[in-house]
Amino acid sequence: MRRWSRWRPFPDPREGEPLTAPLGPGVYELRNRDTDQLILVGISGHCAHRMSSLLPRPLGTGTRNNAAKRTYVRRHLNDIDYRTLACPTRENAARVERERRDAHEYLYPT
């Protein structure tokens, strides 16, 4: 399996900053860099697109139903880092996500 990317500042779309994430299956993880608290972990068959839904419209895209996550990310955008892990399949990504959730506590565990 590949390695996790380095932690990067979450991009601000208002500044035209790019999001670096797998175009295919993968896992993403967010943390608050000031507190080092893990915010959430997630998976997708198209990781970059799913991550773009972490911000509320008009900044983000997609149909993420959890407004609390989107609001948190927007409010703390300047304090959030993210990292990603490309996976060969969505099933493999789901296994990694389960392992992370079992081993760590997240502000948004689901």
C-alpha positions as CSV (number, residue, x, y, z in Angstrom):
1,M,0.0,0.0,0.0
2,R,1.1,3.6,-0.6
3,R,2.0,6.0,2.1
4,W,-0.1,8.9,3.4
5,S,0.7,12.3,1.9
6,R,2.3,14.9,4.1
7,W,-0.1,17.2,6.1
8,R,-1.0,20.2,4.0
9,P,-3.1,23.3,4.8
10,F,-6.7,22.9,3.6
11,P,-7.0,25.2,0.6
12,D,-9.2,28.3,0.6
13,P,-11.1,28.3,-2.6
14,R,-11.6,32.0,-2.4
15,E,-7.9,32.4,-2.8
16,G,-7.8,29.9,-5.7
17,E,-5.6,27.4,-3.7
18,P,-5.5,23.9,-5.2
19,L,-6.7,20.7,-3.4
20,T,-4.2,17.9,-3.8
21,A,-6.0,14.6,-3.5
22,P,-6.4,11.3,-5.3
23,L,-8.7,11.4,-8.4
24,G,-9.8,7.9,-7.6
25,P,-10.4,5.8,-4.5
26,G,-8.8,7.1,-1.3
27,V,-8.9,8.1,2.3
28,Y,-8.7,11.7,3.7
29,E,-8.1,12.9,7.2
30,L,-8.4,16.4,8.6
31,R,-6.9,17.8,11.8
32,N,-6.9,21.2,13.6
33,R,-3.2,22.2,13.4
34,D,-3.5,24.5,16.5
35,T,-4.9,21.9,18.8
36,D,-3.7,18.8,16.9
37,Q,-7.2,17.4,17.3
38,L,-8.3,15.0,14.5
39,I,-11.5,16.3,12.9
40,L,-12.6,13.6,10.6
41,V,-11.6,10.7,8.4
42,G,-13.5,9.8,5.2
43,I,-13.3,7.8,2.0
44,S,-14.5,8.1,-1.5
45,G,-14.3,6.5,-4.9
46,H,-13.3,10.0,-6.1
47,C,-11.4,11.4,-3.1
48,A,-10.7,14.9,-4.6
49,H,-14.4,15.5,-5.4
50,R,-15.6,14.3,-2.0
51,M,-13.2,16.5,-0.2
52,S,-14.5,19.5,-2.1
53,S,-17.8,18.9,-0.4
54,L,-16.3,19.7,3.0
55,L,-17.1,23.3,2.5
56,P,-20.6,24.8,2.3
57,R,-21.9,26.3,-0.9
58,P,-20.8,28.4,-2.7
59,L,-17.3,27.5,-1.6
60,G,-17.8,23.7,-1.8
61,T,-19.5,21.3,-4.1
62,G,-21.5,18.1,-3.8
63,T,-24.4,17.1,-1.6
64,R,-22.8,16.3,1.8
65,N,-25.7,16.1,4.3
66,N,-23.7,16.9,7.5
67,A,-24.0,20.7,7.8
68,A,-22.1,20.6,11.1
69,K,-18.9,19.3,9.4
70,R,-19.1,21.8,6.6
71,T,-19.7,24.7,9.0
72,Y,-16.7,23.6,11.2
73,V,-14.4,23.4,8.3
74,R,-15.5,26.8,7.0
75,R,-15.1,28.4,10.4
76,H,-11.7,26.9,11.0
77,L,-10.4,26.9,7.5
78,N,-7.2,28.7,8.3
79,D,-6.4,26.1,11.1
80,I,-7.1,22.9,9.2
81,D,-4.6,20.5,7.7
82,Y,-5.4,17.5,5.6
83,R,-3.7,14.4,4.3
84,T,-4.7,11.7,1.8
85,L,-4.0,8.1,1.0
86,A,-4.6,6.8,-2.5
87,C,-6.1,3.2,-2.5
88,P,-6.5,0.7,-5.2
89,T,-10.2,0.2,-4.5
90,R,-13.0,1.8,-2.5
91,E,-13.2,-1.4,-0.4
92,N,-9.5,-1.0,0.5
93,A,-10.2,2.7,1.4
94,A,-13.1,1.5,3.6
95,R,-10.8,-0.9,5.5
96,V,-8.2,1.9,6.1
97,E,-11.0,4.2,7.3
98,R,-12.3,1.6,9.8
99,E,-8.7,1.0,11.1
100,R,-8.3,4.8,11.6
101,R,-11.6,5.1,13.4
102,D,-10.8,2.2,15.7
103,A,-7.4,3.6,16.6
104,H,-8.2,7.3,16.9
105,E,-10.8,9.7,18.3
106,Y,-12.3,12.2,15.9
107,L,-14.4,15.3,16.5
108,Y,-16.8,14.0,13.9
109,P,-16.5,10.2,14.1
110,T,-19.0,9.4,11.3
